[in-house]
Amino acid sequence: MTIPQFRLSKWQHFLALGFGSGLARKAPGTVGTLVAVPIVALLMWLGMPYLFSFIILGSILGVYVCDVTTVDINQPDHAAIVWDEIIGFAITMFLVPLTWQYIVLGFILFRLFDIAKPWPIRFFDKTVHGGLGIMLDDVLAGIAACASLHLVIYMLSSS
């Protein structure tokens, strides 16, 4: 397999690679999610409309930049493409109180759903390709992690 020729000078690659974080030698998805933490925390602090706007615009833009990058490097869903992790983590934290404990738990839950890819996430990961496919499995992992996180918050507040 040839080594992909990412060009960080090309804005689509720079964004798809999570500002370069996807080039980490080990666990690029986890590193990309770590890059998302301060971005998402800032947006949560500014208010949920900012986080919501980021999720919507970032998802739409993500389909485009991930697609452009895969075409440019001639490889589908390369591990270095981590913009989907950034958006997935943002989805995980939607309508969650801004505390470091919930950020850590959200991080763990998102990574678990993203790595394990339970049904239906795995189905979409295997059947939808291109930029949409790259984004979709992480959007679904983010939704599952968000629902799980809200369930934990509800259970903690009920006890």
C-alpha positions in Angstrom: 0.0 0.0 0.0 1.3 3.4 -0.9 1.8 6.1 1.8 -0.9 8.7 1.3 0.2 12.2 0.2 -1.7 14.4 2.7 -1.2 18.1 2.1 -1.8 20.1 5.2 -1.5 23.2 3.1 -4.8 22.2 1.4 -7.5 23.4 3.8 -9.7 20.3 3.1 -6.9 17.9 4.2 -6.0 20.1 7.2 -9.6 20.0 8.4 -10.1 16.3 7.6 -7.0 15.5 9.5 -8.2 17.3 12.6 -5.7 20.2 12.2 -3.0 17.6 11.8 -3.8 15.5 14.8 -4.8 12.5 12.7 -1.2 12.1 11.7 -0.4 10.8 15.2 1.5 7.5 14.9 -0.6 5.7 17.5 -4.4 6.0 18.0 -5.1 8.8 15.6 -8.9 8.6 16.4 -8.3 9.0 20.1 -5.9 11.9 19.4 -8.5 13.5 17.1 -11.1 13.2 19.9 -8.7 14.8 22.4 -8.3 17.8 20.0 -12.1 18.0 20.0 -12.3 18.4 23.8 -11.2 22.0 24.2 -13.2 23.0 21.1 -16.4 21.4 22.3 -15.9 22.7 25.9 -15.5 26.2 24.6 -18.7 25.9 22.5 -20.6 24.4 25.4 -19.4 27.3 27.6 -20.6 29.8 24.9 -24.0 28.1 24.8 -25.8 25.2 23.2 -26.8 27.1 20.1 -23.1 27.5 19.3 -22.5 23.7 19.8 -25.5 22.9 17.8 -24.4 25.1 14.9 -21.0 23.6 15.0 -22.5 20.1 14.8 -24.7 20.9 11.9 -22.2 22.9 9.9 -19.3 20.6 10.8 -21.2 17.6 9.7 -22.1 19.0 6.3 -18.6 20.4 5.9 -17.1 17.1 7.1 -18.8 15.1 4.3 -17.2 17.4 1.8 -13.6 17.6 3.3 -13.5 13.9 4.0 -14.6 13.0 0.5 -12.1 15.4 -1.1 -9.3 14.0 1.1 -10.1 10.3 0.3 -10.3 11.1 -3.4 -7.0 13.0 -3.3 -5.1 10.2 -1.5 -7.0 7.5 -3.3 -7.8 5.6 -0.1 -11.2 5.1 1.5 -11.5 6.2 5.2 -7.8 6.4 6.1 -7.2 6.3 9.9 -5.7 9.8 9.7 -9.0 11.3 8.8 -10.4 12.4 12.2 -12.8 15.3 11.5 -15.5 12.7 12.0 -14.3 12.1 15.6 -14.4 15.8 16.3 -18.0 16.0 15.2 -18.9 12.8 16.9 -17.6 14.0 20.2 -19.5 17.3 19.8 -22.7 15.3 19.3 -21.9 13.3 22.4 -21.8 16.4 24.5 -25.0 18.0 23.2 -27.2 19.3 26.0 -24.8 17.9 28.6 -23.8 20.1 31.6 -20.2 21.4 31.2 -18.3 19.6 33.9 -14.9 17.9 33.6 -16.5 14.6 34.8 -19.1 14.6 32.0 -16.4 15.5 29.5 -14.3 12.5 30.6 -17.3 10.2 30.6 -18.5 11.5 27.2 -15.0 11.0 25.8 -14.9 7.4 27.1 -18.4 6.6 25.9 -17.8 8.1 22.4 -14.5 6.2 22.0 -16.2 2.9 23.1 -19.1 3.3 20.6 -16.7 4.5 17.8 -14.3 1.6 18.3 -16.9 -1.2 19.0 -19.3 0.0 16.3 -22.4 -1.9 17.6 -25.3 -2.4 15.2 -26.5 -0.3 13.4 -23.3 1.7 13.4 -21.3 -1.2 12.0 -23.9 -1.7 9.2 -23.6 1.9 8.0 -19.8 1.8 8.4 -19.7 -1.1 6.0 -22.3 0.0 3.5 -22.0 3.7 3.1 -18.8 5.0 1.6 -17.1 8.2 0.7 -17.3 11.4 2.8 -20.8 10.5 3.9 -19.8 7.1 5.1 -16.8 8.5 7.0 -19.0 10.9 8.8 -22.1 8.8 9.3 -20.7 6.1 11.6 -19.2 8.7 13.9 -22.4 10.7 14.0 -24.2 7.6 15.0 -21.6 6.7 17.6 -21.9 10.3 18.9 -25.7 9.9 19.1 -25.4 6.6 21.0 -22.8 8.1 23.4 -25.0 11.1 23.9 -28.0 9.0 24.7 -25.9 6.9 27.1 -24.5 10.0 28.8 -27.9 11.5 29.3 -29.1 8.2 30.8 -26.2 8.3 33.3 -27.0 11.9 34.1 -30.6 11.1 34.6 -29.8 8.1 36.8 -27.4 10.2 38.9 -30.0 13.0 39.4 -32.7 10.5 40.4 -30.8 8.9 43.2 
